């Protein structure tokens, strides 16, 4: 397991680059082994962002949906030495590899549209499927969606991590970016589920009966498409 200290030691002080890809994605990942591999990389990358030193955090991670896009895209790319170099990593964990290659991690932005960018509302509508209003249904890699501004639909997303891959602290955890607020750029946070359930503002409690909590969602690509 690549530890927090190992991740920090592996990162340079330069800004991080993104990997483009010219291919189109499949509608879903059908192989059980590939599903496990995707979830392992996706949750590792999402949590790794929390431990990334601020100056070297990938510049694209500026809010909650950009964190999800970053982890999603890089989870699906081949994890080669060149890929690691593009992220400024001198090492990465020996997680299982996806067997299917030659497709780009594009996100759905409509019934027939795909793009590298999708905000929280489009992520929820076109890329995830609702499972339950019960947090107990969440598994690592699932998403928690929130609607803090009803006129805008889904406005916030958190990644459900389950146990930490970086330290032995008690979990399970979620990770998210707050997004900017005025002159404040925002920050990444990784509270435990216990802490989230006891958030001082009840509108952030992931429980039935909270109208701001939209529920637990799972990636369409793990459920046979949309």
Beta strands, then each sheet from edge to edge (+ up, - down):
strand 1: 107-108
strand 2: 114-115
strand 3: 128-132
strand 4: 143-146
strand 5: 156-162
strand 6: 173-177
strand 7: 188-189
strand 8: 213-219
sheet 1: 1+ 2-
sheet 2: 3+ 8- 4+ 5- 6+ 7-
end
